[in-house]
């Protein structure tokens, strides 16, 4: 099982904080933001990790993280995403690293209170397909929302006008190696990006999508200045990446 953290993009929604640095290097309480997804993967037993960097500050990741010894890692892999081609494009850049293995992918600005050990183990037991994590939210029009039909996901709609559920697809995705074939078939969306929602819907159409619910707090800390502030305050008060 390989771990991939997506930390590219320009972070324009956090300007002017991101005028001179990548948003994933901004502080969340007492640590850089990128520390939290790395710790999430390590806590789940994943020790082979690649970070997809981007923007004008990619070298800062290497200066900050080195080979990952602060997380008990022997080595950290890096690759570079030019521009803002979307989450699915970034996933496609890691095919050589995955080398046929399953992958657990996490967005570099997603921070969780607890851990995903059980969900990763459940996915490891899956013979094939994908698994995503859902979290109930109060503002479903702002997320990719899962439509449920009994115990299966029938569709994912990005920022729906009339959401059928309140269950958002959070930025942790687990895929078998066929994800790279799916990415190669994608067409750019209206905003010129390869969309991760299209990847997930491809698995749904094949009947190969499983899901789990995430317990505890979840934050998309890079969504806005307000989200970054809220995440800082939560982590200061309650902590993150708990093992129990």
MONOR-V911057 format. One record per residue. N is the residue number from 1. BURIAL is b if it has 24 or more other C-alpha atoms within 12 Angstrom, else e. Layout:
BEGIN
N:BURIAL
N:BURIAL
END
This chain:
BEGIN
1:b
2:b
3:b
4:b
5:b
6:b
7:b
8:b
9:b
10:b
11:b
12:e
13:e
14:b
15:e
16:e
17:e
18:b
19:e
20:e
21:b
22:b
23:b
24:b
25:b
26:b
27:b
28:b
29:b
30:e
31:e
32:b
33:b
34:b
35:b
36:b
37:b
38:b
39:b
40:b
41:b
42:b
43:b
44:b
45:b
46:b
47:b
48:b
49:b
50:b
51:b
52:b
53:b
54:b
55:b
56:e
57:b
58:b
59:e
60:b
61:b
62:e
63:e
64:e
65:b
66:e
67:e
68:b
69:e
70:e
71:b
72:e
73:e
74:e
75:e
76:b
77:b
78:b
79:b
80:b
81:b
82:e
83:e
84:b
85:b
86:b
87:b
88:b
89:b
90:b
91:b
92:b
93:b
94:b
95:b
96:e
97:b
98:b
99:e
100:e
101:b
102:b
103:b
104:b
105:b
106:b
107:b
108:b
109:b
110:b
111:b
112:b
113:b
114:b
115:b
116:b
117:b
118:e
119:b
120:b
121:e
122:e
123:b
124:b
125:e
126:e
127:e
128:b
129:b
130:b
131:b
132:b
133:b
134:b
135:b
136:b
137:b
138:e
139:e
140:b
141:e
142:e
143:b
144:b
145:b
146:b
147:b
148:e
149:e
150:e
151:e
152:e
153:b
154:b
155:b
156:b
157:b
158:b
159:e
160:e
161:e
162:e
163:b
164:e
165:b
166:b
167:b
168:b
169:b
170:b
171:b
172:b
173:b
174:b
175:b
176:b
177:b
178:b
179:b
180:b
181:e
182:b
183:b
184:e
185:e
186:b
187:e
188:e
189:e
190:e
191:e
192:e
193:e
194:b
195:b
196:b
197:b
198:b
199:b
200:b
201:b
202:b
203:b
204:b
205:e
206:e
207:e
208:b
209:b
210:b
211:b
212:b
213:b
214:b
215:e
216:e
217:b
218:b
219:b
220:b
221:b
222:b
223:b
224:e
225:e
226:e
227:e
228:b
229:e
230:b
231:b
232:b
233:e
234:b
235:b
236:e
237:e
238:e
239:b
240:b
241:b
242:e
243:e
244:e
END
